[in-house]
Amino acid sequence: MSTNQNPEAGASQTPAPDFENKRQLAARLCVSVRTIDNLLVRGLPHVKLTRKLTRFPRVAVNEWLAERQVRRG
């Protein structure tokens, strides 16, 4: 067993990636890529690697969305 493997993860489980591209994030949120572009303007957390290459940290995006969750009571 190498030191890079996570012993807690099952053999059939693959860990979720730390970063997603725009299409992956859109698919996970069930929205269009255009909606992701609009959310970027509103402060969606992202990492701009090059002029055309943007990645979205999964944990930061989940926290950002949780802060904006509408609670009705």
Backbone atoms as SQL, in Angstrom:
CREATE TABLE atoms (id INTEGER PRIMARY KEY, chain TEXT, resi INTEGER, resn TEXT, atom TEXT, x REAL, y REAL, z REAL);
INSERT INTO atoms VALUES
  (1, 'A', 1, 'MET', 'N', 0.850, -1.173, 0.000),
  (2, 'A', 1, 'MET', 'CA', 0.000, 0.000, 0.000),
  (3, 'A', 1, 'MET', 'C', 0.894, 1.233, 0.000),
  (4, 'A', 2, 'SER', 'N', 0.672, 2.161, -0.948),
  (5, 'A', 2, 'SER', 'CA', 1.491, 3.357, -1.000),
  (6, 'A', 2, 'SER', 'C', 1.011, 4.368, 0.031),
  (7, 'A', 3, 'THR', 'N', 1.844, 5.344, 0.327),
  (8, 'A', 3, 'THR', 'CA', 1.497, 6.337, 1.343),
  (9, 'A', 3, 'THR', 'C', 0.479, 7.345, 0.830),
  (10, 'A', 4, 'ASN', 'N', 0.228, 7.389, -0.481),
  (11, 'A', 4, 'ASN', 'CA', -0.715, 8.345, -1.048),
  (12, 'A', 4, 'ASN', 'C', -2.152, 7.868, -0.979),
  (13, 'A', 5, 'GLN', 'N', -2.383, 6.600, -0.727),
  (14, 'A', 5, 'GLN', 'CA', -3.738, 6.068, -0.686),
  (15, 'A', 5, 'GLN', 'C', -4.396, 6.397, 0.635),
  (16, 'A', 6, 'ASN', 'N', -5.691, 6.618, 0.582),
  (17, 'A', 6, 'ASN', 'CA', -6.467, 6.894, 1.771),
  (18, 'A', 6, 'ASN', 'C', -7.026, 5.574, 2.283),
  (19, 'A', 7, 'PRO', 'N', -6.575, 5.098, 3.443),
  (20, 'A', 7, 'PRO', 'CA', -7.039, 3.790, 3.919),
  (21, 'A', 7, 'PRO', 'C', -8.513, 3.795, 4.312),
  (22, 'A', 8, 'GLU', 'N', -9.087, 4.967, 4.563),
  (23, 'A', 8, 'GLU', 'CA', -10.496, 5.043, 4.959),
  (24, 'A', 8, 'GLU', 'C', -11.426, 4.898, 3.768),
  (25, 'A', 9, 'ALA', 'N', -10.955, 5.232, 2.577),
  (26, 'A', 9, 'ALA', 'CA', -11.790, 5.142, 1.383),
  (27, 'A', 9, 'ALA', 'C', -11.894, 3.690, 0.947),
  (28, 'A', 10, 'GLY', 'N', -13.085, 3.281, 0.553),
  (29, 'A', 10, 'GLY', 'CA', -13.275, 1.914, 0.080),
  (30, 'A', 10, 'GLY', 'C', -12.621, 1.715, -1.265),
  (31, 'A', 11, 'ALA', 'N', -12.402, 0.481, -1.630),
  (32, 'A', 11, 'ALA', 'CA', -11.723, 0.179, -2.885),
  (33, 'A', 11, 'ALA', 'C', -12.557, 0.613, -4.090),
  (34, 'A', 12, 'SER', 'N', -13.881, 0.583, -3.974),
  (35, 'A', 12, 'SER', 'CA', -14.731, 0.929, -5.107),
  (36, 'A', 12, 'SER', 'C', -15.072, 2.413, -5.138),
  (37, 'A', 13, 'GLN', 'N', -14.711, 3.147, -4.120),
  (38, 'A', 13, 'GLN', 'CA', -15.026, 4.573, -4.072),
  (39, 'A', 13, 'GLN', 'C', -13.884, 5.381, -4.668),
  (40, 'A', 14, 'THR', 'N', -14.258, 6.361, -5.504),
  (41, 'A', 14, 'THR', 'CA', -13.253, 7.291, -5.997),
  (42, 'A', 14, 'THR', 'C', -13.530, 8.630, -5.331),
  (43, 'A', 15, 'PRO', 'N', -12.520, 9.285, -4.810),
  (44, 'A', 15, 'PRO', 'CA', -12.744, 10.551, -4.123),
  (45, 'A', 15, 'PRO', 'C', -13.200, 11.627, -5.102),
  (46, 'A', 16, 'ALA', 'N', -14.033, 12.539, -4.619),
  (47, 'A', 16, 'ALA', 'CA', -14.494, 13.647, -5.448),
  (48, 'A', 16, 'ALA', 'C', -13.309, 14.570, -5.721),
  (49, 'A', 17, 'PRO', 'N', -13.228, 15.112, -6.933),
  (50, 'A', 17, 'PRO', 'CA', -12.113, 16.005, -7.233),
  (51, 'A', 17, 'PRO', 'C', -12.224, 17.287, -6.415),
  (52, 'A', 18, 'ASP', 'N', -11.081, 17.878, -6.097),
  (53, 'A', 18, 'ASP', 'CA', -11.070, 19.120, -5.332),
  (54, 'A', 18, 'ASP', 'C', -11.545, 20.299, -6.169),
  (55, 'A', 19, 'PHE', 'N', -11.327, 20.218, -7.485),
  (56, 'A', 19, 'PHE', 'CA', -11.702, 21.301, -8.395),
  (57, 'A', 19, 'PHE', 'C', -12.550, 20.757, -9.530),
  (58, 'A', 20, 'GLU', 'N', -13.424, 21.613, -10.050),
  (59, 'A', 20, 'GLU', 'CA', -14.266, 21.249, -11.193),
  (60, 'A', 20, 'GLU', 'C', -14.095, 22.310, -12.269),
  (61, 'A', 21, 'ASN', 'N', -14.307, 21.918, -13.519),
  (62, 'A', 21, 'ASN', 'CA', -14.327, 22.922, -14.568),
  (63, 'A', 21, 'ASN', 'C', -15.763, 23.443, -14.706),
  (64, 'A', 22, 'LYS', 'N', -15.945, 24.373, -15.598),
  (65, 'A', 22, 'LYS', 'CA', -17.252, 25.040, -15.724),
  (66, 'A', 22, 'LYS', 'C', -18.357, 24.054, -16.112),
  (67, 'A', 23, 'ARG', 'N', -18.080, 23.157, -17.027),
  (68, 'A', 23, 'ARG', 'CA', -19.101, 22.187, -17.453),
  (69, 'A', 23, 'ARG', 'C', -19.454, 21.218, -16.333),
  (70, 'A', 24, 'GLN', 'N', -18.443, 20.752, -15.594),
  (71, 'A', 24, 'GLN', 'CA', -18.700, 19.831, -14.490),
  (72, 'A', 24, 'GLN', 'C', -19.542, 20.491, -13.408),
  (73, 'A', 25, 'LEU', 'N', -19.213, 21.738, -13.076),
  (74, 'A', 25, 'LEU', 'CA', -19.977, 22.460, -12.060),
  (75, 'A', 25, 'LEU', 'C', -21.410, 22.688, -12.521),
  (76, 'A', 26, 'ALA', 'N', -21.580, 23.063, -13.771),
  (77, 'A', 26, 'ALA', 'CA', -22.920, 23.276, -14.312),
  (78, 'A', 26, 'ALA', 'C', -23.744, 21.991, -14.244),
  (79, 'A', 27, 'ALA', 'N', -23.132, 20.880, -14.591),
  (80, 'A', 27, 'ALA', 'CA', -23.842, 19.598, -14.545),
  (81, 'A', 27, 'ALA', 'C', -24.202, 19.235, -13.111),
  (82, 'A', 28, 'ARG', 'N', -23.286, 19.462, -12.161),
  (83, 'A', 28, 'ARG', 'CA', -23.550, 19.123, -10.755),
  (84, 'A', 28, 'ARG', 'C', -24.683, 19.963, -10.184),
  (85, 'A', 29, 'LEU', 'N', -24.764, 21.231, -10.592),
  (86, 'A', 29, 'LEU', 'CA', -25.803, 22.130, -10.080),
  (87, 'A', 29, 'LEU', 'C', -27.073, 22.105, -10.930),
  (88, 'A', 30, 'CYS', 'N', -27.053, 21.338, -12.022),
  (89, 'A', 30, 'CYS', 'CA', -28.204, 21.247, -12.941),
  (90, 'A', 30, 'CYS', 'C', -28.587, 22.617, -13.493),
  (91, 'A', 31, 'VAL', 'N', -27.586, 23.361, -13.934),
  (92, 'A', 31, 'VAL', 'CA', -27.795, 24.665, -14.562),
  (93, 'A', 31, 'VAL', 'C', -26.960, 24.706, -15.838),
  (94, 'A', 32, 'SER', 'N', -27.124, 25.762, -16.610),
  (95, 'A', 32, 'SER', 'CA', -26.353, 25.902, -17.839),
  (96, 'A', 32, 'SER', 'C', -24.989, 26.528, -17.546),
  (97, 'A', 33, 'VAL', 'N', -24.096, 26.402, -18.516),
  (98, 'A', 33, 'VAL', 'CA', -22.781, 27.033, -18.401),
  (99, 'A', 33, 'VAL', 'C', -22.960, 28.557, -18.362),
  (100, 'A', 34, 'ARG', 'N', -23.936, 29.046, -19.066),
  (101, 'A', 34, 'ARG', 'CA', -24.231, 30.493, -19.055),
  (102, 'A', 34, 'ARG', 'C', -24.596, 30.962, -17.645),
  (103, 'A', 35, 'THR', 'N', -25.330, 30.145, -16.896),
  (104, 'A', 35, 'THR', 'CA', -25.672, 30.482, -15.520),
  (105, 'A', 35, 'THR', 'C', -24.418, 30.543, -14.653),
  (106, 'A', 36, 'ILE', 'N', -23.476, 29.636, -14.880),
  (107, 'A', 36, 'ILE', 'CA', -22.208, 29.673, -14.145),
  (108, 'A', 36, 'ILE', 'C', -21.483, 30.983, -14.450),
  (109, 'A', 37, 'ASP', 'N', -21.481, 31.405, -15.718),
  (110, 'A', 37, 'ASP', 'CA', -20.875, 32.691, -16.083),
  (111, 'A', 37, 'ASP', 'C', -21.538, 33.843, -15.324),
  (112, 'A', 38, 'ASN', 'N', -22.854, 33.806, -15.217),
  (113, 'A', 38, 'ASN', 'CA', -23.572, 34.854, -14.486),
  (114, 'A', 38, 'ASN', 'C', -23.247, 34.819, -12.994),
  (115, 'A', 39, 'LEU', 'N', -23.092, 33.625, -12.430),
  (116, 'A', 39, 'LEU', 'CA', -22.743, 33.507, -11.012),
  (117, 'A', 39, 'LEU', 'C', -21.320, 33.994, -10.739),
  (118, 'A', 40, 'LEU', 'N', -20.435, 33.883, -11.714),
  (119, 'A', 40, 'LEU', 'CA', -19.078, 34.402, -11.564),
  (120, 'A', 40, 'LEU', 'C', -19.100, 35.905, -11.304),
  (121, 'A', 41, 'VAL', 'N', -19.981, 36.600, -11.998),
  (122, 'A', 41, 'VAL', 'CA', -20.110, 38.042, -11.814),
  (123, 'A', 41, 'VAL', 'C', -20.614, 38.361, -10.407),
  (124, 'A', 42, 'ARG', 'N', -21.391, 37.447, -9.835),
  (125, 'A', 42, 'ARG', 'CA', -21.970, 37.654, -8.506),
  (126, 'A', 42, 'ARG', 'C', -21.067, 37.151, -7.374),
  (127, 'A', 43, 'GLY', 'N', -19.869, 36.668, -7.720),
  (128, 'A', 43, 'GLY', 'CA', -18.911, 36.309, -6.688),
  (129, 'A', 43, 'GLY', 'C', -18.672, 34.835, -6.478),
  (130, 'A', 44, 'LEU', 'N', -19.080, 33.990, -7.402),
  (131, 'A', 44, 'LEU', 'CA', -18.830, 32.554, -7.289),
  (132, 'A', 44, 'LEU', 'C', -17.328, 32.310, -7.169),
  (133, 'A', 45, 'PRO', 'N', -16.875, 31.596, -6.133),
  (134, 'A', 45, 'PRO', 'CA', -15.442, 31.376, -5.945),
  (135, 'A', 45, 'PRO', 'C', -14.837, 30.579, -7.097),
  (136, 'A', 46, 'HIS', 'N', -13.690, 31.039, -7.570),
  (137, 'A', 46, 'HIS', 'CA', -13.014, 30.358, -8.667),
  (138, 'A', 46, 'HIS', 'C', -11.526, 30.673, -8.636),
  (139, 'A', 47, 'VAL', 'N', -10.777, 29.883, -9.373),
  (140, 'A', 47, 'VAL', 'CA', -9.346, 30.092, -9.536),
  (141, 'A', 47, 'VAL', 'C', -9.097, 30.278, -11.024),
  (142, 'A', 48, 'LYS', 'N', -8.560, 31.421, -11.377),
  (143, 'A', 48, 'LYS', 'CA', -8.276, 31.719, -12.774),
  (144, 'A', 48, 'LYS', 'C', -6.830, 31.325, -13.056),
  (145, 'A', 49, 'LEU', 'N', -6.633, 30.218, -13.778),
  (146, 'A', 49, 'LEU', 'CA', -5.288, 29.707, -14.054),
  (147, 'A', 49, 'LEU', 'C', -4.654, 30.377, -15.266),
  (148, 'A', 50, 'THR', 'N', -5.438, 30.579, -16.295),
  (149, 'A', 50, 'THR', 'CA', -5.005, 31.324, -17.480),
  (150, 'A', 50, 'THR', 'C', -6.199, 32.152, -17.928),
  (151, 'A', 51, 'ARG', 'N', -6.038, 32.834, -19.040),
  (152, 'A', 51, 'ARG', 'CA', -7.127, 33.682, -19.537),
  (153, 'A', 51, 'ARG', 'C', -8.393, 32.867, -19.814),
  (154, 'A', 52, 'LYS', 'N', -8.215, 31.627, -20.269),
  (155, 'A', 52, 'LYS', 'CA', -9.361, 30.796, -20.616),
  (156, 'A', 52, 'LYS', 'C', -9.595, 29.629, -19.669),
  (157, 'A', 53, 'LEU', 'N', -8.684, 29.380, -18.742),
  (158, 'A', 53, 'LEU', 'CA', -8.763, 28.206, -17.880),
  (159, 'A', 53, 'LEU', 'C', -9.162, 28.604, -16.459),
  (160, 'A', 54, 'THR', 'N', -10.379, 28.239, -16.084),
  (161, 'A', 54, 'THR', 'CA', -10.918, 28.552, -14.768),
  (162, 'A', 54, 'THR', 'C', -11.328, 27.263, -14.079),
  (163, 'A', 55, 'ARG', 'N', -11.026, 27.146, -12.801),
  (164, 'A', 55, 'ARG', 'CA', -11.425, 25.987, -12.009),
  (165, 'A', 55, 'ARG', 'C', -12.167, 26.464, -10.775),
  (166, 'A', 56, 'PHE', 'N', -13.067, 25.626, -10.290),
  (167, 'A', 56, 'PHE', 'CA', -13.927, 25.967, -9.170),
  (168, 'A', 56, 'PHE', 'C', -13.659, 25.014, -8.014),
  (169, 'A', 57, 'PRO', 'N', -13.163, 25.527, -6.876),
  (170, 'A', 57, 'PRO', 'CA', -12.918, 24.666, -5.723),
  (171, 'A', 57, 'PRO', 'C', -14.245, 24.174, -5.145),
  (172, 'A', 58, 'ARG', 'N', -14.421, 22.872, -5.103),
  (173, 'A', 58, 'ARG', 'CA', -15.693, 22.268, -4.700),
  (174, 'A', 58, 'ARG', 'C', -16.147, 22.740, -3.314),
  (175, 'A', 59, 'VAL', 'N', -15.271, 22.734, -2.337),
  (176, 'A', 59, 'VAL', 'CA', -15.642, 23.102, -0.966),
  (177, 'A', 59, 'VAL', 'C', -16.056, 24.573, -0.898),
  (178, 'A', 60, 'ALA', 'N', -15.281, 25.445, -1.534),
  (179, 'A', 60, 'ALA', 'CA', -15.593, 26.881, -1.507),
  (180, 'A', 60, 'ALA', 'C', -16.921, 27.170, -2.202),
  (181, 'A', 61, 'VAL', 'N', -17.186, 26.490, -3.310),
  (182, 'A', 61, 'VAL', 'CA', -18.464, 26.679, -4.017),
  (183, 'A', 61, 'VAL', 'C', -19.627, 26.207, -3.146),
  (184, 'A', 62, 'ASN', 'N', -19.469, 25.058, -2.487),
  (185, 'A', 62, 'ASN', 'CA', -20.535, 24.560, -1.611),
  (186, 'A', 62, 'ASN', 'C', -20.815, 25.528, -0.474),
  (187, 'A', 63, 'GLU', 'N', -19.777, 26.104, 0.122),
  (188, 'A', 63, 'GLU', 'CA', -19.961, 27.079, 1.202),
  (189, 'A', 63, 'GLU', 'C', -20.641, 28.342, 0.684),
  (190, 'A', 64, 'TRP', 'N', -20.218, 28.800, -0.488),
  (191, 'A', 64, 'TRP', 'CA', -20.803, 30.003, -1.094),
  (192, 'A', 64, 'TRP', 'C', -22.296, 29.806, -1.361),
  (193, 'A', 65, 'LEU', 'N', -22.649, 28.628, -1.863),
  (194, 'A', 65, 'LEU', 'CA', -24.054, 28.323, -2.127),
  (195, 'A', 65, 'LEU', 'C', -24.846, 28.206, -0.822),
  (196, 'A', 66, 'ALA', 'N', -24.260, 27.614, 0.200),
  (197, 'A', 66, 'ALA', 'CA', -24.942, 27.451, 1.486),
  (198, 'A', 66, 'ALA', 'C', -25.246, 28.813, 2.125),
  (199, 'A', 67, 'GLU', 'N', -24.330, 29.762, 1.957),
  (200, 'A', 67, 'GLU', 'CA', -24.560, 31.112, 2.490),
  (201, 'A', 67, 'GLU', 'C', -25.728, 31.798, 1.825),
  (202, 'A', 68, 'ARG', 'N', -26.028, 31.430, 0.599),
  (203, 'A', 68, 'ARG', 'CA', -27.092, 32.073, -0.166),
  (204, 'A', 68, 'ARG', 'C', -28.385, 31.287, -0.193),
  (205, 'A', 69, 'GLN', 'N', -28.431, 30.208, 0.565),
  (206, 'A', 69, 'GLN', 'CA', -29.635, 29.377, 0.610),
  (207, 'A', 69, 'GLN', 'C', -30.770, 30.172, 1.244),
  (208, 'A', 70, 'VAL', 'N', -31.923, 30.122, 0.602),
  (209, 'A', 70, 'VAL', 'CA', -33.092, 30.834, 1.094),
  (210, 'A', 70, 'VAL', 'C', -33.831, 29.923, 2.060),
  (211, 'A', 71, 'ARG', 'N', -34.036, 30.425, 3.248),
  (212, 'A', 71, 'ARG', 'CA', -34.763, 29.657, 4.270),
  (213, 'A', 71, 'ARG', 'C', -36.133, 30.286, 4.446),
  (214, 'A', 72, 'ARG', 'N', -37.135, 29.485, 4.237),
  (215, 'A', 72, 'ARG', 'CA', -38.512, 29.968, 4.395),
  (216, 'A', 72, 'ARG', 'C', -39.087, 29.407, 5.668),
  (217, 'A', 73, 'GLY', 'N', -39.778, 30.235, 6.392),
  (218, 'A', 73, 'GLY', 'CA', -40.300, 29.726, 7.644),
  (219, 'A', 73, 'GLY', 'C', -41.593, 30.220, 8.037);
